[in-house]
């Protein structure tokens, strides 16, 4: 399993994902609806914050210094939440 797949798996199985990239912290948090299904993702890098209802957007939206997690996954260091 490559690092990107490990990150996706961690996000699917946990409530949050914290990371560091280029000496800035990042964070992805999952919100659940009343049926305990993920329905919102909050993600932050430095002081920039975003929300999405689509898990794919977490990996394709360019929120880490203008790049997506799919582009820079090798450069991030996953941290404990």
C-alpha positions in Angstrom: 0.0 0.0 0.0 1.5 3.4 -1.0 1.5 6.4 1.3 -1.6 8.0 -0.4 -3.6 4.9 0.1 -2.5 4.8 3.8 -3.7 8.4 4.3 -7.1 7.6 2.6 -7.5 4.5 4.8 -6.7 6.5 7.9 -9.2 9.1 7.1 -11.9 6.5 6.4 -11.3 4.7 9.7 -10.7 7.6 12.1 -12.3 10.9 13.0 -9.5 13.1 12.0 -6.1 13.3 10.2 -3.4 15.8 11.4 -0.3 16.4 9.3 2.7 18.7 8.8 3.9 19.9 5.4 6.5 22.6 4.8 6.6 23.4 8.6 2.9 24.2 8.6 0.2 22.1 10.3 -2.8 20.7 8.5 -5.9 19.0 9.8 -8.9 17.1 8.3 -11.9 16.5 10.5 -14.9 14.3 9.7 -18.4 15.3 10.8 -21.2 12.7 11.0 -25.0 12.9 10.6 -27.6 11.4 12.9 -27.2 8.0 11.1 -23.4 8.0 11.9 -22.4 8.5 8.2 -19.8 11.0 7.3 -21.5 14.0 5.7 -19.0 16.8 6.0 -15.2 17.3 6.0 -13.4 20.3 7.5 -9.9 20.7 6.3 -7.3 23.3 7.2 -3.7 24.1 6.2 -2.0 26.9 8.1 -4.8 29.5 8.6 -6.8 28.5 5.5 -10.0 26.6 6.2 -12.4 24.7 3.9 -15.5 22.5 4.1 -16.7 19.8 1.6 -19.3 17.0 1.6 -17.2 15.0 -0.8 -14.3 12.8 0.4 -12.6 13.0 -3.1 -12.4 16.8 -2.7 -10.3 16.4 0.4 -7.7 14.8 -1.9 -8.2 16.9 -5.1 -8.8 20.4 -3.8 -5.5 22.5 -3.8 -5.5 23.6 -0.2 -1.9 22.8 0.7 0.2 25.7 -0.7 -1.8 25.5 -3.9 -1.5 21.7 -4.3 -3.8 18.9 -3.4 -3.1 16.1 -1.0 -2.9 13.7 -4.0 0.0 15.8 -5.4 2.0 16.3 -2.2 1.2 13.2 -0.1 4.9 12.1 -0.1 5.8 15.4 1.5 3.4 15.3 4.5 4.1 13.8 7.9 1.0 12.4 9.5 0.7 13.4 13.2 -1.5 12.0 16.0 -4.8 13.8 16.5 
